[in-house]
Structure formats: C-alpha cells, structure tokens
Amino acid sequence: MAGRPRAGKLKNVISALCHARISHACQTVLLRIEGGGLFAATILAYWESHASWILFAALLLAPDLSSAGYAAGVKMGAAVYNLVHTLTGPLILLVYGLVAAHFSLVPYARVWALLGAHANK
C-alpha cells in the first residue's frame, strides 16, 4: 500500500486548502479549472443530445446581446449582463425542460450553461 496516500495526509491537505488564505493566483487557477470542466461537460452533453451545431453557434453568441442593457445605463447594463451570465437561469430551464417533458428546451439550457464557464474565466 505504498502507492496509496493515507487518508490522514489527504485530510490535512484538504484542510490546509480550505482554511489557509489561498493566493489570488491559486484562486484564478481553480476557477479556470472549474470553468474548463463545466465547458467540457456542457459540450459533451450537447453533443449527446444530437441537436443542431448551427443552433449551438447561434445560441453561444446570442447572450452577448445582453450588453445592450447598457443603453439603459451602467447599473442596468451590469445587472442584465450578470444575470444572463450565471448558472441559475440555465439550471432552472434545464429542470423545467426535464420535469415538464419539454425536451426541446434542454439544448438551449446546455448552451446557456456554457456561459457559466465563460463567466468563470
């Protein structure tokens, strides 16, 4: 069992990461890893849905239209932009699509979820 780390060692490492002040650079790396994982998972899920890749490209660019909210002012623009670039909306849409059996909404939720990965970079 020389190749397996002891549970105590792993626990100490996790504890040190959770309780220590993590540097800004380390936080940035962790956020990029999280965003990359989310990006890969949503691309794979979209591929598995066999939805149109043309739809994918159009939907991927569409949320950047939320920056038009800045025409109503800086505060309103920032609020609209940040609202669109979170995971809350796509998760609600995904759950609704699955529970209500509106499966045509699922690809939209998956592409929208990519924005969560985009926002974490």
C-alpha positions as CSV (number, residue, x, y, z in Angstrom):
1,M,0.0,0.0,0.0
2,A,2.9,2.3,-0.5
3,G,1.3,3.8,-3.7
4,R,-1.9,4.9,-2.0
5,P,-1.9,8.1,0.1
6,R,-3.0,7.8,3.6
7,A,-6.4,9.3,4.5
8,G,-4.8,11.4,7.2
9,K,-2.4,13.0,4.7
10,L,-5.2,13.8,2.3
11,K,-7.4,15.2,5.0
12,N,-4.5,17.5,6.1
13,V,-4.0,18.8,2.5
14,I,-7.8,19.5,2.1
15,S,-7.9,21.2,5.5
16,A,-4.9,23.3,4.6
17,L,-6.5,24.4,1.3
18,C,-9.8,25.2,2.9
19,H,-8.5,27.1,5.9
20,A,-5.4,28.8,4.5
21,R,-5.5,32.0,2.7
22,I,-5.3,30.9,-0.9
23,S,-3.5,33.3,-3.1
24,H,-5.2,35.2,-5.9
25,A,-3.2,33.2,-8.5
26,C,-4.3,29.9,-7.0
27,Q,-8.0,31.1,-6.9
28,T,-7.7,32.1,-10.6
29,V,-6.3,28.7,-11.5
30,L,-9.0,26.8,-9.6
31,L,-11.7,29.0,-11.2
32,R,-10.3,28.3,-14.7
33,I,-10.2,24.5,-13.9
34,E,-13.8,24.7,-12.8
35,G,-14.8,26.7,-15.9
36,G,-12.9,24.3,-18.2
37,G,-14.7,21.3,-16.6
38,L,-18.1,22.9,-17.0
39,F,-17.3,23.8,-20.6
40,A,-16.2,20.3,-21.4
41,A,-19.3,18.8,-19.7
42,T,-21.7,21.0,-21.4
43,I,-20.1,20.4,-24.8
44,L,-20.3,16.7,-24.3
45,A,-23.9,16.9,-23.1
46,Y,-24.9,19.0,-26.1
47,W,-23.1,16.5,-28.4
48,E,-25.0,13.7,-26.8
49,S,-28.3,15.5,-27.4
50,H,-27.8,15.4,-31.2
51,A,-29.0,19.0,-31.5
52,S,-28.0,21.2,-34.4
53,W,-24.5,22.7,-34.2
54,I,-25.7,25.7,-36.1
55,L,-28.2,26.3,-33.3
56,F,-25.3,25.9,-30.9
57,A,-23.2,28.6,-32.6
58,A,-26.1,31.0,-32.8
59,L,-27.1,30.4,-29.1
60,L,-23.5,30.7,-28.0
61,L,-23.3,34.2,-29.4
62,A,-26.8,35.4,-28.5
63,P,-26.4,36.1,-24.8
64,D,-23.8,38.7,-25.5
65,L,-26.7,40.8,-26.7
66,S,-27.4,41.3,-23.0
67,S,-24.7,44.0,-23.2
68,A,-27.4,46.1,-24.9
69,G,-28.8,46.7,-21.4
70,Y,-26.0,49.3,-21.0
71,A,-28.1,51.5,-23.2
72,A,-30.4,51.9,-20.2
73,G,-27.4,52.9,-18.0
74,V,-24.4,51.4,-16.4
75,K,-26.2,49.9,-13.4
76,M,-29.0,48.3,-15.5
77,G,-26.5,47.1,-18.1
78,A,-24.3,45.4,-15.5
79,A,-27.3,43.8,-13.8
80,V,-28.7,42.4,-17.0
81,Y,-25.3,41.2,-18.2
82,N,-24.5,39.5,-14.9
83,L,-28.0,37.9,-14.7
84,V,-27.6,36.3,-18.1
85,H,-24.0,35.1,-17.3
86,T,-24.9,32.9,-14.3
87,L,-25.8,29.3,-14.0
88,T,-29.2,30.0,-12.3
89,G,-31.2,30.6,-15.5
90,P,-29.9,27.5,-17.4
91,L,-30.4,25.3,-14.4
92,I,-34.0,26.4,-14.0
93,L,-34.6,26.0,-17.7
94,L,-33.0,22.5,-17.7
95,V,-35.0,21.3,-14.7
96,Y,-38.2,22.7,-16.2
97,G,-37.5,21.1,-19.6
98,L,-36.9,17.7,-18.0
99,V,-39.7,17.8,-15.4
100,A,-42.4,19.2,-17.8
101,A,-41.2,16.9,-20.6
102,H,-40.3,19.9,-22.9
103,F,-37.1,18.3,-24.1
104,S,-36.7,20.8,-26.9
105,L,-35.6,23.3,-24.2
106,V,-32.7,21.2,-23.0
107,P,-30.3,22.1,-25.7
108,Y,-30.9,25.8,-25.0
109,A,-30.2,25.3,-21.3
110,R,-27.0,23.4,-22.1
111,V,-25.6,26.2,-24.4
112,W,-26.7,28.8,-21.8
113,A,-24.8,26.8,-19.2
114,L,-21.6,27.4,-21.2
115,L,-21.9,31.0,-20.2
116,G,-21.2,29.9,-16.7
117,A,-17.9,28.5,-17.9
118,H,-17.4,31.7,-19.8
119,A,-18.1,33.8,-16.7
120,N,-15.5,31.9,-14.6
121,K,-12.5,32.7,-16.8
